[in-house]
Amino acid sequence: MATPSMEDYIEQIYLQYEARGEARVSDVAEALAVLPSSVTKMAQRLDREGYLVYERYRGLELTEKGLKFGKKLVHRHELLEQFLRLIGVDEQNIYGDVEGIEHHLSWNAMDRITDLVEAMEEDEEFVRKLKEKQST
């Protein structure tokens, strides 16, 4: 089971891989505001756990397990952002709020939030009323 810290690294490695086709220790360190040595230490741990392949002086390569989990983590993050926007959270607070709650929700809670977001988006009248209420 991945810890919140492991999830942050996997998510960031996945995002970098998707954006550039590679993830480097220095780029992950910069994105997470940690030292490169911290990334290396976590990469070694993630390698032992089967999420990535770590070879010194090479990029970080996610395994199939890591890719699948990284995609799931990014989707969770995006879904929580979408949910907070739908309920009217101020845009400047969304990123920090998501970072604060994403590791504290069960996957079951995420499934229910997914259901709720989908239902809210399908109900145009509900979304219209919610936006009207937020603007008052």
C-alpha positions as CSV (number, residue, x, y, z in Angstrom):
1,M,0.0,0.0,0.0
2,A,1.4,3.3,-1.0
3,T,1.8,6.1,1.6
4,P,0.7,9.7,0.8
5,S,4.4,10.6,0.2
6,M,4.8,7.7,-2.3
7,E,1.6,8.8,-4.0
8,D,2.9,12.3,-4.4
9,Y,6.1,11.1,-6.1
10,I,4.2,8.6,-8.3
11,E,1.8,11.3,-9.4
12,Q,4.5,13.8,-10.2
13,I,6.6,11.2,-12.0
14,Y,3.5,10.2,-14.0
15,L,2.7,13.8,-14.9
16,Q,6.3,14.5,-16.1
17,Y,6.4,11.3,-18.1
18,E,3.1,12.2,-19.8
19,A,4.2,15.8,-20.5
20,R,7.8,15.0,-21.7
21,G,8.1,11.3,-22.2
22,E,10.5,11.1,-19.4
23,A,10.9,11.9,-15.7
24,R,14.2,13.0,-14.3
25,V,15.2,13.1,-10.6
26,S,16.1,16.8,-10.9
27,D,12.7,17.7,-12.4
28,V,10.8,15.7,-9.8
29,A,12.8,17.4,-7.0
30,E,12.0,20.8,-8.4
31,A,8.3,20.1,-8.8
32,L,7.9,18.7,-5.3
33,A,10.3,21.2,-3.7
34,V,12.6,18.6,-2.3
35,L,16.2,17.7,-2.6
36,P,17.3,15.4,-5.5
37,S,18.7,13.0,-2.8
38,S,15.1,12.7,-1.4
39,V,13.8,11.8,-4.9
40,T,16.6,9.2,-5.3
41,K,15.8,7.7,-2.0
42,M,12.1,7.5,-2.8
43,A,12.8,6.2,-6.3
44,Q,14.8,3.3,-4.7
45,R,11.8,2.6,-2.5
46,L,9.3,2.7,-5.4
47,D,11.6,0.4,-7.3
48,R,11.5,-2.1,-4.5
49,E,7.7,-1.8,-4.3
50,G,7.4,-2.4,-8.1
51,Y,6.1,1.0,-9.1
52,L,9.2,2.1,-11.2
53,V,12.6,1.0,-12.4
54,Y,15.4,3.0,-10.9
55,E,18.9,3.0,-12.4
56,R,21.4,5.5,-11.2
57,Y,22.0,8.4,-13.7
58,R,19.0,7.5,-15.8
59,G,15.5,8.7,-15.9
60,L,12.7,7.3,-13.8
61,E,10.7,4.7,-15.6
62,L,7.3,3.7,-14.3
63,T,6.4,0.0,-14.5
64,E,2.9,-1.0,-15.7
65,K,1.8,-1.0,-12.0
66,G,3.3,2.5,-11.6
67,L,1.6,3.8,-14.8
68,K,-1.7,2.4,-13.8
69,F,-1.5,3.9,-10.3
70,G,-0.1,7.2,-11.5
71,K,-3.1,7.6,-13.9
72,K,-5.5,6.8,-11.1
73,L,-3.8,9.4,-8.8
74,V,-4.0,12.1,-11.5
75,H,-7.6,11.3,-12.1
76,R,-8.3,11.5,-8.4
77,H,-6.7,14.9,-8.3
78,E,-8.5,16.2,-11.4
79,L,-11.9,14.9,-10.1
80,L,-11.4,16.6,-6.7
81,E,-10.6,19.9,-8.5
82,Q,-13.7,19.5,-10.6
83,F,-15.8,18.7,-7.6
84,L,-14.6,21.8,-5.7
85,R,-15.3,24.0,-8.7
86,L,-18.8,22.6,-9.0
87,I,-19.6,23.4,-5.3
88,G,-18.2,26.9,-5.7
89,V,-14.8,26.9,-4.0
90,D,-12.8,29.9,-4.9
91,E,-10.3,29.1,-7.7
92,Q,-7.3,30.3,-5.7
93,N,-8.1,27.8,-3.0
94,I,-8.7,24.7,-5.1
95,Y,-5.1,23.4,-5.6
96,G,-4.3,23.8,-1.9
97,D,-7.6,22.2,-0.8
98,V,-7.1,19.3,-3.1
99,E,-3.6,18.8,-1.8
100,G,-4.9,18.9,1.7
101,I,-7.7,16.3,1.2
102,E,-6.7,13.9,-1.5
103,H,-4.7,11.5,0.6
104,H,-7.3,11.5,3.4
105,L,-10.2,10.1,1.4
106,S,-10.8,6.4,0.8
107,W,-11.1,5.1,-2.7
108,N,-14.7,4.3,-1.8
109,A,-15.3,8.0,-1.0
110,M,-13.7,8.9,-4.3
111,D,-16.1,6.6,-6.1
112,R,-19.0,8.3,-4.4
113,I,-17.7,11.8,-5.3
114,T,-17.3,10.5,-8.9
115,D,-21.0,9.5,-8.9
116,L,-22.0,12.9,-7.4
117,V,-19.9,14.9,-9.9
118,E,-21.3,12.9,-12.9
119,A,-24.9,13.4,-11.6
120,M,-24.3,17.1,-11.0
121,E,-22.9,17.6,-14.5
122,E,-25.8,15.8,-16.1
123,D,-28.4,17.9,-14.2
124,E,-28.0,21.3,-16.0
125,E,-30.8,22.8,-13.9
126,F,-29.0,21.9,-10.7
127,V,-25.7,23.4,-11.9
128,R,-27.5,26.6,-13.0
129,K,-29.2,27.0,-9.6
130,L,-25.9,26.3,-7.8
131,K,-24.1,28.9,-9.8
132,E,-26.9,31.4,-9.1
133,K,-26.7,30.7,-5.4
134,Q,-22.9,31.1,-5.4
135,S,-23.1,34.5,-7.2
136,T,-25.4,36.0,-4.5
